[in-house]
Amino acid sequence: MEELKFVLKCFLFTALLVVLMQVKVGGASIEAYSFHWLRKSTVSQYIQSVAAGGAMAIRNLGTKVKEGVVSTVDGFQEGASEKAVR
């Protein structure tokens, strides 16, 4: 029963927060102001650059693994064709 109360409290808090974020102040909603602040803050720009570096590292790792697998498979195929010729 306590878990259900916790879930309901979280749901009500979230619903209230969503409604309050729609209040317009100076021609734009609080949600728009907070979204703009989150996009332009120094911390979010730092996190974005770290994420871009991580994506580049994963892409480079994938390329290196693919090259290694292709060269290994090509080596096995060359060895198999040499055995077939004998």
KEKE-3310 file (N, C-alpha, C; in steps of 0.2 Angstrom, whole numbers, plus 5000, padded with zeros to 4 digits):
npx = (5004:5010:5019:5010:5005:5016:5019:5007:5008:5020:5015:5005:5013:5021:5011:5007:5018:5020:5009:5011:5022:5017:5013:5013:5025:5030:5027:5032:5032:5036:5041:5047:5057:5065:5069:5077:5087:5093:5098:5107:5116:5132:5136:5128:5133:5145:5143:5137:5148:5156:5148:5148:5161:5162:5153:5160:5172:5166:5162:5174:5180:5171:5174:5188:5186:5178:5188:5198:5191:5187:5200:5205:5195:5198:5211:5208:5201:5210:5220:5212:5210:5223:5225:5216:5221:5233)
npy = (4994:5006:5008:5011:5023:5031:5031:5037:5050:5054:5055:5065:5076:5077:5080:5092:5100:5100:5107:5119:5123:5128:5140:5157:5169:5185:5183:5171:5154:5146:5134:5136:5145:5138:5127:5134:5139:5127:5122:5132:5133:5132:5119:5110:5112:5107:5093:5090:5090:5080:5069:5069:5066:5054:5047:5048:5040:5028:5025:5025:5014:5004:5004:5000:4987:4981:4982:4973:4961:4959:4958:4946:4936:4937:4932:4919:4914:4915:4905:4894:4893:4890:4878:4870:4870:4862)
npz = (5000:5004:4993:4983:4987:4986:4972:4968:4974:4968:4954:4956:4959:4948:4938:4943:4942:4928:4924:4930:4923:4911:4913:4907:4907:4903:4890:4886:4890:4906:4904:4892:4895:4904:4896:4886:4895:4899:4887:4884:4894:4902:4908:4901:4888:4890:4893:4881:4873:4878:4876:4862:4859:4865:4856:4844:4848:4850:4837:4830:4836:4832:4818:4819:4824:4814:4803:4808:4809:4796:4790:4797:4793:4779:4779:4784:4773:4763:4767:4767:4753:4749:4755:4747:4735:4736)
capx = (5000:5014:5021:5005:5004:5022:5017:5002:5011:5025:5011:5002:5018:5023:5006:5007:5024:5019:5004:5014:5027:5014:5011:5017:5028:5033:5026:5034:5030:5041:5045:5052:5063:5069:5072:5082:5092:5096:5102:5113:5120:5139:5136:5125:5137:5151:5140:5136:5154:5158:5144:5150:5167:5160:5150:5166:5176:5162:5162:5181:5180:5167:5178:5193:5184:5176:5194:5201:5187:5188:5207:5205:5191:5201:5216:5206:5199:5217:5222:5208:5211:5229:5225:5212:5226:5237)
capy = (5000:5012:5009:5014:5030:5034:5032:5042:5056:5056:5056:5071:5081:5078:5083:5099:5103:5101:5112:5126:5125:5131:5147:5162:5175:5189:5181:5164:5149:5145:5128:5138:5148:5133:5124:5138:5139:5121:5121:5137:5133:5129:5112:5106:5112:5102:5087:5088:5089:5074:5064:5069:5063:5047:5044:5047:5035:5021:5025:5023:5007:5000:5004:4996:4980:4979:4981:4967:4955:4958:4955:4939:4932:4936:4927:4912:4912:4914:4899:4888:4892:4887:4871:4867:4869:4857)
capz = (5000:5004:4986:4979:4989:4984:4965:4967:4976:4962:4949:4957:4959:4941:4935:4945:4939:4921:4923:4932:4918:4906:4915:4903:4910:4898:4883:4885:4896:4911:4901:4886:4898:4907:4890:4884:4900:4899:4881:4883:4900:4902:4910:4896:4882:4892:4893:4874:4870:4880:4872:4855:4860:4866:4850:4840:4850:4848:4829:4828:4839:4827:4812:4820:4825:4808:4799:4811:4808:4789:4789:4799:4788:4773:4781:4784:4766:4759:4770:4764:4746:4748:4756:4742:4729:4737)
cpx = (5004:5017:5016:5004:5010:5021:5012:5004:5016:5021:5008:5007:5020:5018:5006:5012:5023:5014:5007:5019:5024:5012:5016:5019:5032:5032:5028:5033:5037:5045:5049:5058:5068:5073:5078:5088:5096:5100:5108:5118:5127:5139:5133:5129:5143:5149:5139:5142:5157:5154:5146:5157:5166:5157:5156:5170:5172:5162:5169:5182:5177:5171:5184:5192:5182:5183:5197:5197:5188:5195:5208:5201:5195:5207:5214:5204:5205:5220:5218:5209:5218:5229:5221:5216:5230:5235)
cpy = (5006:5013:5013:5022:5034:5036:5037:5049:5059:5058:5063:5077:5082:5082:5090:5103:5104:5106:5119:5128:5128:5138:5152:5168:5179:5187:5174:5160:5148:5139:5131:5141:5143:5129:5128:5139:5133:5120:5126:5137:5130:5122:5108:5106:5107:5095:5085:5087:5082:5068:5064:5065:5055:5043:5043:5041:5028:5020:5022:5016:5002:4999:4999:4989:4977:4977:4974:4961:4954:4955:4948:4935:4931:4932:4920:4910:4911:4907:4893:4887:4889:4880:4867:4866:4864:4850)
cpz = (5000:4997:4982:4981:4986:4976:4964:4969:4970:4956:4950:4957:4952:4937:4937:4942:4932:4920:4925:4927:4912:4907:4911:4907:4905:4891:4881:4891:4900:4908:4896:4889:4901:4901:4887:4888:4899:4893:4881:4889:4899:4903:4904:4890:4884:4891:4885:4871:4872:4877:4865:4855:4861:4860:4845:4842:4849:4841:4827:4831:4834:4821:4813:4821:4818:4803:4802:4809:4800:4787:4791:4795:4782:4773:4781:4777:4762:4761:4767:4757:4745:4750:4751:4736:4730:4735)
residu = (MET:GLU:GLU:LEU:LYS:PHE:VAL:LEU:LYS:CYS:PHE:LEU:PHE:THR:ALA:LEU:LEU:VAL:VAL:LEU:MET:GLN:VAL:LYS:VAL:GLY:GLY:ALA:SER:ILE:GLU:ALA:TYR:SER:PHE:HIS:TRP:LEU:ARG:LYS:SER:THR:VAL:SER:GLN:TYR:ILE:GLN:SER:VAL:ALA:ALA:GLY:GLY:ALA:MET:ALA:ILE:ARG:ASN:LEU:GLY:THR:LYS:VAL:LYS:GLU:GLY:VAL:VAL:SER:THR:VAL:ASP:GLY:PHE:GLN:GLU:GLY:ALA:SER:GLU:LYS:ALA:VAL:ARG)
# end
